[in-house]
């Protein structure tokens, strides 16, 4: 993507492994982040703030997600109906947090000379 005639100015990576691969690829291609491309990772990990540049991420409430899943499973087991009799459509919405760090910046169009 970074070799396209008009490369992206930002990339959203869907998980931690993809984010690590993306950052390595940008490094190997000598693509400066965030000067040439902003990076946002999904699912913040403990050392994202220690990366260089510090990664902007969408942090999911993983502990609460697990807690809610266990509560739903226990309720299903307690009902004695099992998976076949499980109530469909139960939904739990949890808030994610957008953690802005150093891997994002406004897009820089026309990195060369400025025309008027």
C-alpha positions as CSV (number, residue, x, y, z in Angstrom):
1,X,0.0,0.0,0.0
2,X,2.8,2.4,0.8
3,X,4.2,2.0,-2.8
4,X,0.9,3.1,-4.4
5,X,0.9,6.4,-6.4
6,X,-1.3,7.8,-3.6
7,X,-0.4,5.9,-0.4
8,X,-2.7,6.0,2.6
9,X,-2.2,8.7,5.2
10,X,-3.5,6.5,8.0
11,X,-3.9,2.7,8.7
12,X,-6.1,1.1,11.3
13,X,-4.7,-2.3,12.3
14,X,-7.2,-4.8,13.6
15,X,-5.2,-6.6,16.3
16,X,-1.9,-6.6,18.1
17,X,-0.1,-9.1,15.8
18,X,-1.1,-7.0,12.8
19,X,0.0,-3.8,14.4
20,X,3.5,-5.3,15.2
21,X,3.8,-6.5,11.6
22,X,2.6,-3.1,10.3
23,X,5.1,-1.2,12.4
24,X,7.9,-3.5,11.2
25,X,6.9,-3.2,7.6
26,X,6.9,0.6,7.9
27,X,10.3,0.5,9.5
28,X,11.7,-1.8,6.7
29,X,10.3,0.5,4.0
30,X,11.7,3.6,5.7
31,X,8.2,5.1,6.0
32,X,8.1,7.6,8.9
33,X,5.2,7.3,11.3
34,X,3.3,9.6,11.8
35,X,5.0,11.9,9.4
36,X,4.0,9.9,6.3
37,X,1.3,7.6,7.7
38,X,-0.6,7.6,11.0
39,X,-1.1,4.2,12.7
40,X,-4.0,3.3,15.0
41,X,-3.9,-0.2,16.6
42,X,-7.0,-2.0,17.9
43,X,-6.9,-3.6,21.3
44,X,-4.3,-1.7,23.3
45,X,-1.5,-3.9,24.8
46,X,0.5,-3.2,27.9
47,X,3.6,-1.9,26.1
48,X,2.0,0.2,23.3
49,X,2.9,3.3,25.2
50,X,6.6,2.2,25.2
51,X,6.8,1.8,21.4
52,X,8.5,4.3,19.3
53,X,6.5,6.1,18.4
54,X,4.0,5.5,21.2
55,X,1.0,3.8,19.6
56,X,-2.4,5.4,19.3
57,X,-4.9,2.6,20.1
58,X,-8.5,1.6,20.7
59,X,-8.5,-0.1,24.0
60,X,-11.2,-2.7,24.6
61,X,-12.2,-3.5,28.2
62,X,-10.9,-7.0,28.0
63,X,-11.4,-7.9,31.7
64,X,-15.0,-6.7,31.7
65,X,-15.6,-8.6,28.4
66,X,-14.5,-11.8,30.0
67,X,-16.6,-11.1,33.1
68,X,-19.7,-10.5,31.1
69,X,-19.1,-13.6,29.0
70,X,-18.8,-15.8,32.2
71,X,-22.0,-14.3,33.6
72,X,-23.8,-15.0,30.4
73,X,-22.5,-18.6,30.3
74,X,-23.4,-19.2,34.0
75,X,-26.9,-17.9,33.3
76,X,-27.2,-20.2,30.4
77,X,-26.0,-23.2,32.4
78,X,-28.2,-22.3,35.3
79,X,-31.3,-22.2,33.1
80,X,-30.7,-25.9,32.3
81,X,-31.6,-25.2,28.6
82,X,-28.0,-25.4,27.2
83,X,-27.0,-23.8,23.9
84,X,-30.1,-25.1,22.1
85,X,-32.5,-23.3,24.5
86,X,-30.3,-20.2,24.9
87,X,-32.1,-16.9,24.6
88,X,-31.1,-15.3,21.3
89,X,-30.3,-11.6,21.0
90,X,-28.8,-10.8,24.4
91,X,-26.5,-8.0,23.9
92,X,-23.9,-6.3,26.1
93,X,-22.3,-3.1,25.0
94,X,-19.1,-2.0,26.6
95,X,-17.3,1.3,26.0
96,X,-13.9,1.2,24.3
97,X,-11.3,4.0,24.9
98,X,-9.5,5.8,22.2
99,X,-5.9,6.4,23.5
100,X,-4.2,9.1,21.4
101,X,-0.5,8.8,21.5
102,X,2.4,9.7,19.1
103,X,1.6,7.4,16.1
104,X,-1.1,9.7,14.7
105,X,-0.9,13.2,13.2
106,X,-2.9,15.3,10.7
107,X,-2.3,14.1,7.1
108,X,0.6,15.7,5.3
109,X,-0.5,16.1,1.7
110,X,2.2,17.0,-0.8
111,X,5.3,16.5,1.2
112,X,7.3,18.2,-1.5
113,X,6.9,21.8,-2.4
114,X,3.7,23.8,-1.7
115,X,1.9,25.2,-4.7
116,X,-0.3,28.2,-4.6
